[in-house]
Amino acid sequence: MDFIEEDIFDGFRMEQRFDKERTEKLAYHYKEILSLLGEDADREGLLKTPIRVAKAMQFLTQGYSQDPIEILKSALFKEDYRQMVIVKDIEIYSMCEHHMLPFFGKAHVAYIPNGQITGLSKIARVVECYARRLQVQERLTQQIRMCIEEALQPLGVAVVIEAKHMCMAMRGVQKQNCVTTTSDFSGAFEKLATRNEFIKLIGSELH
């Protein structure tokens, strides 16, 4: 049996399902963690915290249950277009696998079709799918590129991610203004001219 939660935003209903057994097990362990940290897990303000965190963590890691290849293949269209398709400024919220603290920023993704295109929203969904897992930014960048290559067989793929990491800002070196940039290029984007055009376009304010 699942837990079902419903929220309404601007007239649209959003439904979330949580596996009951998994949620209860996670909540049990989070209650133990609260106690180990020196808190009174039974005080009023924390009574529902374990179950809330259990549901939040399942939401934040829902990418494990999604297939990014199928996401792209669900909206494939034949099109004789062989120029750059860029989806930029895709918001990213992920969690570092080393400390399980958030990192967030933007992804810029481009591909050059080779006879078929995919729905633009599917590019953003692929980014979201991989981001909703425990990650390192370097692997996240590569996974997005490899997924688009496998599903679309394009002439080239480019991915750039810019992100701030809370594991650097909240703990350790405690530097709040650092931005980490990672990139991955394949095919036509390995040519300097094509790569430079992509970099120029994602840096421009066309919108």
C-alpha positions, -999 to +999 in steps of 0.1 A: +000+000+000+013+035-008+011+068+009-006+093-014-001+131-010-019+157-031-011+194-035-027+220-057-006+247-073-023+274-094-052+251-101-031+221-110-032+190-088+001+172-081+000+137-067+029+119-051+030+083-041+054+069-015+059+032-008+045+027+027+070+001+040+101+020+026+088+052+041+082+038+075+117+022+075+133+055+065+114+074+091+125+049+119+161+055+110+157+093+108+142+093+142+173+074+155+195+099+138+177+128+155+183+111+189+220+104+181+225+141+172+213+150+208+177+160+200+145+149+217+128+132+187+095+131+207+092+168+212+063+185+194+083+202+167+100+170+157+072+144+160+065+144+122+100+153+111+112+116+105+082+109+082+086+142+064+123+136+058+116+101+046+092+114+020+115+143+010+144+120+004+124+097-018+113+127-038+149+140-041+162+106-053+133+096-075+156+095-105+166+060-096+132+048-106+131+066-140+146+056-173+161+086-191+166+067-224+129+060-225+121+096-216+138+107-248+124+079-269+089+087-258+089+118-281+111+111-312+102+128-345+118+125-379+132+159-389+158+169-415+174+195-393+212+194-388+219+226-368+223+231-331+194+225-308+202+242-274+182+240-242+199+263-217+194+275-181+179+242-170+176+244-132+194+216-114+189+205-078+209+175-068+227+161-038+264+154-034+270+117-028+299+124-004+280+144+022+244+142+010+242+180+009+226+199-020+243+213-050+223+235-074+227+255-105+220+254-143+227+229-171+231+239-208+225+211-232+229+210-270+228+184-297+230+184-335+203+161-349+210+133-374+176+127-388+155+128-357+147+152-328+131+149-294+107+170-276+124+200-259+109+192-225+124+157-227+160+172-225+151+190-193+135+158-180+167+138-186+187+164-167+162+162-139+162+124-139+200+122-134+200+151-110+175+134-087+201+108-076+231+110-053+257+126-076+289+142-083+288+170-109+314+154-131+294+122-135+261+140-139+275+160-169+287+128-186+255+109-180+234+135-197+257+135-227+258+097-230+220+094-226+214+118-255+240+101-276+224+066-271+188+076-276+192+101-305+224+090-323+231+127-331+260+143-348+272+157-315+263+165-280+274+193-256+267+197-219+279+224-195+268+225-159+274+254-135+266+247-098+272+258-062+279+230-037+267+233-001+293+209+010+318+237+002+297+265+015+282+251+048+311+230+060+347+222+053+364+251+034+332+273+039+335+293+007+300+306-003+307+321-037+325+293-055+309+280-087+320+247-102+318+244-140+319+210-158+316+202-195+315+173-219+315+174-257+313+147-283+311+144-321+308+177-339+313+197-307+349+184-305+356+208-333+367+242-319+345+263-341+313+244-332+322+243-295+329+280-295+295+288-311+278+267-284+297+285-256+288+319-272+251+311-275+247+298-239+264+330-227+243+353-247+211+370-235+189+362-265+159+358-243 
